[in-house]
Amino acid sequence: MINTRTRVYVLTLKNRIYQGVFMNVSLEDQQVKLSRSAQNAMRELRKLRAELDDLKAREKTLKARIEPELAAALVLGAKVVAIVGGVPVASLKSTVRQNVNLGLLRKRAPEIVAECTTETEVRTFTVLGDPA
């Protein structure tokens, strides 16, 4: 077992408002030796992640070439649709988002933050360093 201390940010959604808090926790990691099938799946997952990273970079580059033409026609709150051969192929929409500044809320009303804070278990699957 590996004993570690880590700082965790727990974020919950309650009444359409996101609430979060940092917590220091002590974890005892359980080590599990993967079956041959799971090891093969991990190798395949690593390759897939590398391909996804390449695809995401290409997607970002291509969007950067297309978006300026749509943005030129965009008005706040509206939607612009790109057409090729009379067929809609992409859209760009402008919206306004409201966020709660949790840092400011903690500073000005810590009792409300404490009252509204809930604890939730979250499972996170993480691919760690590549074994040799």
N, C-alpha and C positions, 0 to 999 in steps of 0.2 A: 504494500500500500504506500502511496505517496501522500503525505500530509501537506496541504497547501492552504494559504490564506489568500483570499481574493476579494476584490471589491466588485459587487454586482449591482447593476441598475435594473430595478424591477419596474416595469411600466404596465399599467392596467388602464382599461377603458371603462368608465362608469358614467352613466348619464351623458354620453357623447362627449366626455371630457377625458383626455389622457392625463393620467397621474403617474408620477414616477418618484422613486426614492433610491438613493445609493445605500447599500448594506454591505458591511464586512462580514464574510462568512468563512468558516473553516471547513474545508472539504477533505474527506479521505477518499482518494480515487481508488476504485476497484480496478485491477488489471485483469483483462480477459484475453486469453490467447485465441485468435480467430481461427476458424476452420479453414481448410484449403479453399473451399468454395467462397467464403467471405474474403479471404486474402485476394483471390482472383477478382472479386467484385471491387475491392479497394483499388487494385491496379487499374481496372477499367474506369472507375470513378475518377481517379487522378488524371487519366488521359482525357476523359470527357471534360473535366474542369478546364484543362489547358485549351482544349478546342473551344469551349464556351468563352474563355477569356479572349481568344483570337476573334471569335465571331462578334463579341460585344464591342471590341475595338473597331472592327469593320463597320458594324452597325452605326456606331457613333460618327465615324467618318462620313458615311453615306447620308445620315440624317443632317449632318452639318452642311452638306452640299444642297440638300433639298429645302430645308427649313427657311433659309433667307427669302426664297421666292414666295413662300406662304406668309411669312411674317410681314412682308411689305404690304399685304392686303388686310392684315389683321387689325380689328378694332376691339378694344377691351370688352369682354363679355360675349364676343362673337365667335364664330367658327368659320374657318376657311377650308374648303375641300379642293384638293388637287385632282385634276382630271387628265387622263391619258386615253386618247381615242374615244372620248365620251363616257368613259368608265371612271368612277371615283376610285382613287388608289391610295390616298392619304388624307389626313386632316390635321389641322392645328387649331387648338382652342385655348382661349385665354380665360382664366378664372382668378378670383381673389380668394386667398386662404387666410383664415384667422387661426392663430395659435396662442396657446397659453404659455407665458414666460414662467416656467416652473421655478427658476432661480429667484426671480423677483417675488413670486408668490410665497416661496419659502422664507424670504427675507421679511416681507411685510405681514404675512399671516401664517406663521409656522403652526399655530394651533389648528387651523383649517386643513393644512396639508396633512398633519398628523391624523386628524379625524377622518379624512377621506382616503388615507393610504390603506391599501389592501395587499395581502400577500398571495401570490399565485405561483405555482410550480410551473416552470418552463423547461422543456427539454430542447437542447441544442446539439445537433450533430455537427461536429467539426472535423474536417480532414486535417490531420497534423502533418508534420514534416515527412518528406519522402524517405522511406527506409532504403538503405544502400543495397 
